[in-house]
């Protein structure tokens, strides 16, 4: 693994995202695979080149998250590619980190529901924070 890829703090999440070229009106619907301190990694069948500027939109969070990013690595994965991008500004990196927490909390809530525990969003957040926030902040 290259030093560039090691710079990404990887936290698996399964959240739909939209990725498109800044000049492209057609959205590519993808699944976010990792969110890190500097950016995200996602799988696609599009071989975006290093240095390409993209827009990422996560519509399923409130408020919706949208930010510009630059492709910094690409790796063949299965029949497609895993693409790593970094956000272009500090505010976007911070907001992406918050989106990641929301995604983890929602995943926790869904897991609890499968276990027969119907938690509210607030209850899920409180439990997740008490159990995992210290480890999350350490990344």
C-alpha positions in Angstrom: 0.0 0.0 0.0 1.4 3.4 -0.9 2.1 6.2 1.5 -0.7 8.1 -0.1 -3.2 5.4 0.6 -1.9 5.0 4.2 -2.8 8.7 4.8 -6.4 7.8 4.6 -8.1 6.8 7.8 -10.4 4.1 6.7 -13.8 3.5 8.3 -16.1 1.2 6.4 -19.6 2.6 5.8 -22.4 1.7 3.5 -23.9 4.9 2.4 -25.1 5.9 -1.1 -23.3 8.8 -2.6 -23.4 10.6 -5.9 -20.1 11.4 -7.7 -19.8 13.5 -10.8 -17.3 15.6 -12.7 -17.7 19.3 -12.0 -18.5 19.8 -15.6 -20.7 16.7 -15.8 -24.5 16.9 -15.3 -25.0 13.1 -15.1 -24.6 11.7 -11.6 -22.8 8.4 -10.9 -24.6 6.5 -8.1 -22.1 4.7 -6.0 -21.7 3.3 -2.5 -19.2 5.0 -0.2 -16.8 2.4 1.1 -14.6 4.4 3.4 -14.5 7.8 4.9 -11.2 9.1 6.2 -9.7 12.2 7.6 -8.6 13.4 4.2 -11.2 12.0 1.9 -13.2 9.0 0.8 -12.7 5.8 -1.1 -15.5 4.4 -3.3 -16.0 1.7 -5.9 -17.1 2.5 -9.4 -16.8 1.3 -13.0 -15.4 4.7 -14.1 -11.6 4.9 -14.2 -11.2 8.5 -13.0 -7.7 9.7 -13.5 -5.4 11.1 -10.8 -5.9 14.8 -10.5 -9.5 14.8 -11.7 -11.8 17.2 -9.8 -15.0 15.6 -8.7 -18.1 16.6 -6.7 -19.4 14.2 -4.0 -22.9 14.5 -2.7 -24.3 12.5 0.2 -28.0 13.1 0.0 -29.2 10.8 2.8 -27.9 13.0 5.7 -29.3 16.3 6.9 -28.2 18.7 5.8 -27.1 17.0 2.6 -23.3 16.9 2.2 -21.6 18.1 -1.0 -18.0 18.9 -1.5 -15.3 19.2 -4.2 -12.5 16.7 -4.1 -9.5 15.5 -6.2 -8.7 12.0 -7.3 -5.4 11.0 -5.7 -5.3 7.2 -6.3 -7.0 4.5 -8.3 -6.8 0.7 -7.9 -8.4 -2.1 -9.9 -10.9 -3.9 -7.8 -12.9 -6.8 -9.2 -14.4 -5.6 -12.5 -14.2 -2.0 -11.5 -12.0 0.4 -9.6 -11.6 1.7 -6.1 -11.0 5.5 -6.2 -9.5 7.5 -3.4 -10.2 11.2 -3.3 -9.2 14.0 -0.9 -11.4 17.0 -0.1 -10.1 20.4 -1.3 -10.7 22.4 1.8 -10.5 21.9 5.6 -14.2 22.6 6.1 -15.2 19.8 3.8 -12.8 17.4 5.6 -14.4 18.3 8.9 -18.0 18.0 7.6 -17.1 14.6 6.1 -16.0 13.5 9.5 -19.3 14.5 10.9 -21.1 12.6 8.1 -19.1 9.6 8.9 -20.2 9.7 12.6 -23.9 10.0 11.5 -23.4 7.0 9.2 -21.9 4.9 12.0 -24.7 5.9 14.4 -27.3 4.9 11.8 -25.5 1.6 11.3 -25.6 1.1 15.0 -29.3 1.9 15.1 -30.0 -0.6 12.3 -28.0 -3.3 14.0 -30.0 -2.7 17.3 -33.2 -3.0 15.3 -32.2 -6.4 14.0 -31.5 -7.4 17.6 -35.1 -6.4 18.5 -34.2 -3.0 20.0 -36.1 -0.1 18.5 -33.9 2.9 19.4 -34.6 6.5 18.5 -31.9 8.4 16.7 -31.0 10.2 19.9 -30.8 6.9 21.9 -28.6 5.4 19.2 -26.3 8.4 19.2 -26.0 8.3 23.0 -25.2 4.6 23.1 -22.8 4.8 20.1 -20.9 7.8 21.6 -20.6 6.1 25.0 -19.2 2.9 23.4 -17.2 4.0 20.3 -16.5 7.7 20.3 -13.2 7.5 22.1 -11.9 5.0 19.5 -13.4 7.0 16.6 -11.6 10.2 17.8 -8.3 8.3 18.0 -8.4 7.8 14.2 
